[in-house]
């Protein structure tokens, strides 16, 4: 089941980033007293009571601005609105109700998403409550007073948020057992072209204009009697080359698509090579423990000699060094080169994500590994690993019972991981490890 998505929207400078940071528990968004300063894509995982959700911080909405950056921020905020399960509409009690708030409220009503009206900067409830009541005029229900900076009223607001989760809007999707593959990557890397080639028909609009795909589109593809759902993620219609906004827009789509998928296929444009933005997008799937395939598209357009593929592979592995498990394939949507192999790879990765290893076999591997290389020690005390067992799949997750957590070291965890991978493969899927202390008797 995918985590719900909550988007924080509102006019510039009403305190969206401050609220976001209060909820995320760290200063992730840049906060400055200048309208429009939040331009980088920002998202975080938030827990409240027994619920977890993905929080998206958006650039401010100026409904009628001609400024090119603000209009891009408006587009990006609209994207967040359409991908969200719940919208927090933030307004400013100090500025009071302004004409632009009515226009944003109209936009939110048309989205048909649950909207919670949050009145920020209420640092003193007695003093500001009469001003809060003014926001009833927006017609969005009861205003929820908060102070993001003072962290007042945040708990009550989160209680309202999770009430919206109790009637899941995605029930049908949760029951769907078909494998879901998110096709992710920068605008114009060829995501839609690949899906069209797999379908054998022009169902997804393809255009040389970067980001013609405005919405995440679910497409069913059938092969050898098995149905797959491909989720095509949106890019941005590039009316201008404002890099930050382009990235922000595509990454918001990526976050919501990756939440729903079993396997992510990152499409890299062979004519451009691997970029920082590719690495950012890949990181979203890695953080969420999804199966991963890197597909280098437009391979037919690259001039090659007998070392081209090797050099390209080395650059990708170097840039994505945090995910050495990811499968890699070179293909062409235009010619169909190696596309059948992509399906075989998807099947293998899905199988590996759900692979379970018997506890007895795991402990044999652990014993051998420790015999070949002793666990680390600190100040004369050595890490002792008593036992290992697999507790879940998607991604495969292992618990190791040890004497002391502070003696663990990531390099030894990586060593154990490599021993398990050598025996069982687990290609295309991350592996997670959890340490539990067990006192010696």
N, C-alpha and C positions, 0 to 999 in steps of 0.2 A: 504494500500500500504506500503510495507516494505521500510525502508530507504536504500539508496545505501551504499555500503561498499567501502572505499578507503584504500588501503594498502600502507604503506611506506616501500620500500625495497631498498637494496643496500649492498655494502660491509661493514664490521665492521668499525666503527670509522669515518664515513663520515658525522655524525651529524644527524642521523635519530631521535634519542630521543630528541635532541634539537628542531628540526622542529616539532616533535609531540607535545612537551610541548608548543611551540609557538602557534600552532593551537588549542590545547585543552584549552589553557588559564590558565593552572596551571602546576606546576612541578610534573607531575605524573610519568614519566619515570626516572629511575636513570641515571644520566649523569656523566660519568667519562671518562677521557682520556685514556682508556684502551680498546683495541678491545675486543668485545664479552661481555661487561658488562651488556647489556640488555638481561636478560634471562627470567624474569617473563612476563607472558602474560599481555599486556597492550592494552586497547581500550578506546575510549572516544566518546562522542557525540559532533559533531561540527556543528555550524550554520554559513552560509554565505549568505547574502542577504535573499532570501525567501527559501533557500534550507537547508535541514538538512541531515547529513550523519554520518555513523559510521566510525571512523578512527581507523585503526589497526597499531600498532607499532611492527615491527618484529625484530628478532635477525639478525645479519649480515650474508650475504651469502658469504662463502668462497668456490668457486666452486670445488676446488680440495684438500681440507684439510682432513686428516685422523683423526684429533682430534675428539674424540667422542662427546664432547659437541658442537663443531662447526658443526659437521655433523647433530646433532639433530636440531640445529638452522636452518640449511639449509633446512631440511625437513619441519620444522614449517613455514619457509618463503615461501616454495613452496605451502604449504596449504593456506596461506594467499593470495598468487597470484591466486590460483584457485577459491577462494571464493570472490575475489574482483570484483567490477564493474569498478574501475579505479585504476591504479597502479602509484604511484609516485616513479620513479626510481631516487634515490639520488646519486650524485657523488660529488667529492671533487675537487674544482678548485685548491687548494694548492698542492694536491698530483698529479694533472694532470691525464691524461688518462692512465690507466694501463691495463695490459693484462686481469686481472680478470673482469674489467668492460665489456669487449667484451663478456666474457663468460656469465655474468649475463644478458647482453642485448639479447644474443641468447636464453637463458631460457625464458625471458619475451616475445620474439617474438612468441615462440612456444605456449604460453598461449592463444594467440588470444584475449587478453584483451586490452583495450585502455591504452597506456603507455605514461605518461608525463615525459620527461627527465628534472630533476631539478638539476641545478649546485649550490651547496651550498658553503658557506664561501666566497661569493663575497661581502666583506665588503666595497669595493670601486669600483663602476661600471666602472669609467674611467680607473683605474689601471688594473682591472682583465678581462675586456671584450675581449681583444685579446686571453686570455687563455680559455675563455668560448667557443669561436668558434671552438676550437680543438675537442669539444665533438660532433660536427656534424658527425665525423667519425664513431660514433656508429650506424648511420643510423636509428635513432629514432625520426627524425624531429627536430624542433627548440628547442635548449636548453633554459630553463627558469632560468635566474640568480636570486638567492636569498641569503640572509644572515639570517639563522634561528636565530642566536644569536642576531643580530642587528634588526631582524624583518623587513628586507628590501625585497621588491619584493613579499611579501607574498600575498598581495591582488591580484596582477596580476596572480599569480600561482592559487589562488582559483577561479578566473574567468575562467581560462582554465579548472579547475576541473569540475565546474558546467556546462560548455558547453557540457561535455560528458554525463551529466544526461538528457539533453533535448531530446535525442533519447533513450527512455527506452529500455534496453535489455531484460526486463522481462514482456513485454506487455501481453503475453499469460497468464502468472502466475497471473497478476493483475486481469484479467477477470474471473479467476477461483473462483467460489463462494463456492466450496466444503470446508468443515471444514479442517483446517490444524493442525496436531498434531505433535509437535516436541518431539521426544523421546531423552531425554538428560541424561547425567550422566557420571560417570567415565568410562574409558576403562574396558571392561570385566565384567560390572555389569549385562549384559544380555539384552542389548537394542535390538540387532538383533534377539535374540532368541524369544523375546516377539512378535516382528513383524511377524516372521515366524509362530509362533503359531496362531496368528490372521489370517494369510493368509492360513494356513493349508498346506503350501508347503515351501521347502527350497529355497527361492528366494534370501535372503540376506546371504552372506557367514558367517558362524558361526565357530569359532575356539577358543580353549582355550588360544591361544596367544592373549594377551591384544591388542585391537585396530586393529583387522583384517580389520575392515571397514575403508577404506582409504578416501572415499568421502561421502559427505552427499547424501543419496539415497532417492528419493521420491517413495513411494509404495502406490498404490491405494488398499484400503480394502473396500469391500461392505458388508453391514449388514442391514437387514430389508429394502432393497430398497434404503438405503442412502449410498453414497460413501464418504469415508474419505481419505485424503492424509496424510500418516505417513512419517515424515522426520526423517530418522535414521542418527544420527551424528557420525562422525568418532572418533576413539580413536587413539592410536599410537602403531605401531609395536614395542613391547618392546624388542629391542636388548640389551638394558642395562637399569638399573633401575635409570635413572636420573630423579628424581621427578619433578624438575622445568620444564624440557622440556616436560614431559608427560602432565603436567597440562596446559602448554601454548598451546600445540597442540590441546588438546581436547576443550579448552575454545574458541579458535578462531572459531572452527566449531560451537560451541554452540551459540556464538553471532549471526552468520549469519543465523542459523536455527531458533533461537528464533525470530529474526526480522520478519520472514515470517509466523510464526505460530499464531493460535488463542489460542491454549492450549498447555502448556508444561507439559510433563509427566517426572518427575525426577525419574530415576531408581536407587534405593539404593540396594547394595549387603547386604543381611541379614547376611551373614557369616562374614562380616567386620564391620557392623554397620555404623552409620552416621559419616562422616569424614568432616574435614575442606574443602576439595575440593568439596564435595557434597554441602556444604553451599555456596561456591563461585559460583558454577554453578546455584544453585537455585536463588541466588541474581540477576543473569543476567535476568531471567524471571520476577522477582519481580520489578526490576528497569524499565522494559519496559511495566509494567502493563498487563501482560499476565495471562490468566487463569492458575491455577496450581494444579497438582495432584502429590502426592508423592506415588510412587509404590515401596514397599519393595519386591524385587525379591528373589528367592531361599529360600522362607519361608519353603519349604519342607525339607531343610537341617538343620534347626535349631531345637535343642532339646528344647522341650517346657514343661512348667507346667502351672498352671492356672493363673500365673501372667506375663508370658513372653511377651505377646502382649502389656499389660498395661505398663510394664517397657520400652519396645522398643518405644512405642508411646511417653512416657514422655521424653525420650532422644531426639527424633526427634523434638518434640515441643520446647524443651529447646534450641536446636542448631539452629532451624529455627524460633526463637521467633518473628522475624520481619514479618513473614507471617502466622499468626494464622488461616487465612482464608483457607489455602491450604487443599484440601481433601487428605485423607490418606487411602491406601489400601495395604493389605498384600497378595501376590500372588506368583505363581510359573510358569515360562515359560515352565519348563520341564514337569510338570504334567497338566498344564492348569488350575490349581486351581484359582478360582475367576476372570479369564480373562473376562468372559461375564459381570461381575459386573463392570470391568474397562470401557467397552463401555457405560454402563448406566451412569457411573460417568462423562465420557467425554461429553455425551449429556447434562447432567444437568449443567455442568460448562459452556458449550457453551451458553446455554440458559441464565444462570445467568450473563455472561459477556455482553449480549445484552439486559438485563432487564431495562425497563424504569419505573420510578415511577412518578405518577401524582403530580404536584406541590402542589395542595391542601392537599393531603395526607401527603406529606413531611413536610409541615408547621405545620400540626396537631402534627406530631411526635416531631418536634422541640419545639413547645410550651409546650408539656407535659414534654419533657426532661429538658427544662429550669426551669419548675416549680418544678421538683424533685431535680435538682441540679443547683444552680445559676452559670452563667458564671464567669470566674475569674476576679479579679480586681487588679489594681496596683496604689498605692499612692492615694487611694480614688476614682479612676475612674474605672468604671466597663465596661467590654466588653458587647456591645449590639449587638445581632444578629436580624436583622430586617426581614430577608427573606431567604429562601433556594430554589434552583431550580436545576434540573438535566439538564446539557448542552450536555452531550454526553455519548456514550456507548463504550465498548471494550477499556479500562475499564470504568465502570460507574463513571462519573465525576460530582461533585456537586459544585455549586457556592453559597457561603454564603455572603450576603451583611451585613456589620458590620460598627461600628463607627470608630474603630482604629485597624490597623493590629498589632501594637506593644502590644496590650492587649491580643492577642491570645496566646494560650498555647497548645502544642501538646497533653497533657493529656485530655484537654476538647474536642479537635477534635476527639480523640480516643473514648471518651465517646459518642459523637454524632454518630460516626460511629457504635458503638456497639448497640445503640438504633435503628438505621436503619436496621442493620443486624438482630436484634431480630425480627423485623416485617417482613422483606422481604427475609432474608436468605443471598442472595448473596454468597453462599458457593462456594469456589474455585476461586473467582475472587477478586483482590484488588479493593479498592474504593479510588478515589482521591478527594481531597477537594481543592478548590481555594477560597481565601478570597478577597473580593472587598470592598473597603472603600466607604461609602456613607454618606456624611456629613448630620448632623441633620438639619432640617429646623427650 
